[in-house]
Amino acid sequence: MPERVIIIGSGPAGWTAAIYAARAALEPLVFEGALTEENRLAGTLPLGQLALTTEVENYPGFPAGDVGTYFDNAMAGSMDDSTRKYLAGSTKEGITGPTLMELMRQQAINFGTRVMTQDIVEVDFDGHPFELTASDGETYEALAVIVATGARANYMGLPSEEKYKNLGVSACAICDGALPRFRNKPLVVVGGGDSAVEEADYLSKFAETVYMVHRRDELRASKIMAARAMDNPKIEILWNRVLEEVLGNESDGVTGVRLKSTTGEADLEVEATGLFLAIGHTPNTAFLAGKLEMNEKKYIRWTTPGRTHTSVEGVFAAGDVSDDYYRQAVTAAGTGCMAALDAERWLAAKGL
């Protein structure tokens, strides 16, 4: 018996789609991703990119304040005490990304969503029901599919960067920034957008100094975020510079970076024990292997304006996997709702 709706992905889009689909009695099955070292290194573990960030100040309904008591009640019995206490007590400034994602997941489960901690590694959209193959080798059939696999952080692709991954090179400050090797030491963040400022601001809580490296003479970040970087006494912005090489050795890992000038000045070497990349994202669409129409950046294309329909009837896309412009948690959640409603109406129209 095929599933009525399978949702691939577990970020804000995936869980919102699951909440709406479950409330519509579609009994959704969510593939949230596998807990593997490969996914950890790629930044594609369950709960999406929001689980890799710090305080979430701009998600409606969560103003600054201590959410610990509410979180403890909402998640009672759903996870071990140490995890719950860590997430609930991780901030008093508002909601954190990991906390918000755990709450979304629990809300979907409360309405009857079933969850598989596996990746979908192959799809067959040529026939109907659709056939999906999971990372454990099992196959599943679905009458409708919602793809909400998001997008992952980019790396520069330098050999020296690859050499020192997990030895001081990271794309996730919240994952690694509090490690002993980074405390009270100089750190480097590459990038000039909101994500880069957020990474630098978070790291400044632990680091001696945070150097932001940006290829231009003005940040791409929003004005409020740019001001936050400029006003932070522990953040120093290195303008008109690009990363040329990560410096280090086998015993110490990262010891610094070499920066090339974009304006013809001499190279600059900066001592640092950590390098954090914040230079954009790549959509997680490789597993689709050309099964859906995509744009030039490999994001899934919506084929109907204002709808989440894809190039395959009965397959819908939501969140950052189909959004190369906004890439916000609230817009991802909104399109997750849209995808669930689109799937529900499509199934009803087909009598499925």
N, C-alpha and C positions, 0 to 999 in steps of 0.2 A: 504494500500500500504506500503510494508516494506521500511525502510530506506536502502539506498545502503551501507552506512558506518556509524556505531556508534562508537565513540571514548569515552572510559571511562577513565577519568583522565585529569588533567589540569596543569601539570608541563611542563617543556621544551619538553618532548617527546610528550605529548598530543597535545600541540599547534603547534609543528612542523608538526606532522602528519595531523593536521587539515589544516594547510596552504597548504601542498602538495595535500591533498585530494580535497580541495576546488578548487585549481587551475586546477585540473584534472576533474573538473565538476562533482565530486561525491556527492556534496551537503552534507557534513558531519554534523552530529549532535553530539555535545560534551556534555557529562555529567561531569560538572566541580566539582561536590561535593556540599554538602548542607552546609549552614551557620548555623550550630547548635553548641550548647555548647559541646556536645559530641565530635564533630570533632575538636573543638578548643582545648579541653583538650588532645586529641589524636594526635594533630599536623597534621590533615588531612583536613584542610580547603582548599577551592579552591586556585589554583595557586601553590600548591606543596611546597616542602621543600625549594626551592630557595627563596620563598617569606618570609622565616623565617630567612634569612641570611642578612649580611650587605653588604659591598662593594664586588663586583665581579670583581676581578682583572685579571682572566684568561679566560674570555669568549672572543673569537676573535671578533675584530671590535669595542671594547669599551675601548680604552686607557684612562688613567687618564685625567680628564678635567671636566668642568662644562657642564653637559648634560641637564641642566634645560630648556633652550630655545627649544632645539630639542624635548624634552619630551612634553613640553607644546603645541607645534605645532602638534605633532603626535597624541596626545590624545585629541585635542580640541573637546569639545562638548560631550565627552564620559563618563565624570564623574563630580562630583561636584567640585567646585573651591577649597575647603579646602583640599580635597584628592589629587587633582592634584598638588597643591602648596607644600603639604607635600612631595609627592614622588619626584617631580622635584627638590626640594631644599634640599633633605636629604643628599646629598653629593656633593662635588666638586672634589673628588678624583677618579671619574669614575662612572660606573653604579652600582646601588644597586640591590639586588635580587628582591625586590618588584617592582621596576621600570622596570627592564628587563622583568619580567613576565607580567606586565600590557601591555608593548609594544608588546610582543608575542601574547597576547590575542587579542589586537586590530588589529594586522596584520591579524590574522585568520578571525576575523569578517569582515574586509575590503574585503576579498575574498569571503564572503558569508557563512561562518560557522555559524550555529545556535547553541545556547548555552542554556542548561538547568542547573539551579543551584540546582541539586538534586544528590543524590547518587544512584548508581545501587546496589541493595541489594540482587538480586537473578538472576541467569542466567539459561537458558535451551539451551544447545548446542546439545541435542539429535536429534532434528529435524532441518529442514531448510525451511524457514528462521529461524534464531535464535530468541529466545524470552528473553527479559530483563525486569526485574521489578524494577521500581524506588522507592525511599523512600516515595513518595507520593501515592504509590499504583498503579500508572499507568503502563501499560505494553507497550512495544515497540518491533517491529520486525526489524531485520536487516539482510541484505544479507552477510555482512562482519562486523567483530568486531575487533577493536584495543584496547587492554587492556594496559593502560599507567597510572596505579594508584600509581606508585612509592613505596616508603618505608618510614616508620615513625620512629621517634627517640625512642630509648629504655630507659626504666627506670630500676633501680636495683631490684625493687619488694619488698623493705623493707616496713613493716607496718608503720614505722615512716615517710618514704618518702611519702607514700600515704596520711598519716594524714596531712602533711603540704604542699601538692600541692596547689598552688595559695596562700599560706601563706609563701612564701619564696622558695619553691621548684619549679623548672622550667626546661624545656628542650629546651628553646628558649631564648637566650640572647637578640636578636633583638626585641622580643615581650615584654619582661619584664625588661630588664636591666636598662632602664632609669627611672623606677618607683622611687618615693621618698624614699621608704623603702631601696633601694639599694644604693642610692647616698652617696658617701663619707663614705661608710661602708666596712668592710672586706667581701669578697665573696669567694665561693669555686666552682671550676670547676672540675668535675671528668672525666678523660679520658686523652689519650696521643696521639691521632691522629691529623690530620689537623683540623678537626671540633672542637676539644677541644681547640687547640691553637687559632683558630679564635674566639671562644666564649670568651676565656680569654682576648684576645687582645681587643675585643670590650668592654668588661666589664671594662677594665682598664681605659677607658675614664671617667667612672662614679665612680668607686669604690676607696676606700682608698688603699686596697690591694686585689689582686686576688691570691688565693692559688690554684695551679693546683695539683690534687691528681692523682698519677700514680702508678700502681702496680709494675712496674719494675724500673730499674735504668737508662733507656734510653727511650726517647720519640719515638713513632711509626710514628710521623709526618714526612713529607718531610723535607729535610735539611733546606730549606729556611724558612719554617714555624717554625721548631724547633729553629732556630736562632732567629726568631722574639720573641719567648717566652723567650728565655734565655737573650736577650738583653733588654727586657722591664723592667725597674726598678720597676714597680708596680706589676709584676708577680713573685711569689715565688713558686717554684716547690717542692712538698713534695714527695720524691721518696719512692718506696717500701711500699706504703700504699694503703689500700682499705677502702671504706666507710662501716662502721659497723652500725651506727645509726645516724639519724638526731635528733638533740636536739632542744627543743623549748617549748613553752607554748601557751595556748589559747589566751592570750592577745597580745603577741609579735610575734607569729608565730615562724619562725626559729631563733634560737639564736646561733647555732653552729653545729658542727658535731663531732662524735667520729670516729677516724680512727684506723684501725687495721694494725699492721705491717705484711709484708710478709717475714720478715727476723728474727722474734723472738724478736723484741724489744717491749717495753711497749706500750700500747694504747696511742694515742695522741688525746686530745680534742682541737679543734680550734674554736674560737669565730667567728661567721659570721651571717649576716642577710639573706643570700641567698645561695642556693645550685643549681648549674646548671649541668645537666647531659649531657655528650657528649660521649656516649659509644656505638655507632653503631645504626643500624636500623633494622626494621622488615618489610618485604614486605607486602603491603596491598592486600593480596590475600584471606583473610578469606571468602569473599563473593562468591568466586568461588566454595567453598565447594567440592573440589575434581573433578571439571569439567575439569580441565586441568592438564597435567603432570607437576610436580614440582620437584625441587631438594630437598636435605635433609634440606635446610634452608627455604623451602617454596617459593623460587623464581621460577617463571615460566620458564620452560625449552624450549629452542629453539630446535626443532626436526630436523631442516635442517641446517647444518653448514653454517654460513655466511648469513642466512636468518632469518626473524622474525617469521617464521611459528611455530605454537604450535602443540600440539597433536590432535587438532581438526581442520580439514580442513576449511579454511575460517575465522579462529580466529588467530590474530596476537598479538604479545606482544612487547612493546617498553619501553625503559627507565629503571629506577632502579628496577621496578617490575620484570625484567628479567636479572638484572645485579648485582651480589653480589661481583664484583671485582673492577670495575672502579668507578661507582657511581658518575659521574661528569655531570655537566649540558651540556657540549658540547657533550659528548658521548650519553647522553639521547636524545638530539636534533637529533643527527645523526641517532640513531635507530628509532626515530619518523619518519624521512624522509624515511628510509628503509621500515618501516611498511606500510606507505601510498603507496609507490611504489609497495610493495608486494601485498597489497590489490587490488590496481588498476589492476595489471596484472592478479591476480587470478580471479577477476570479469570478465575481458575481455576474459580470456581463457574459462570461463564457459558460456560466452554469456549473462552475467547478467548486 
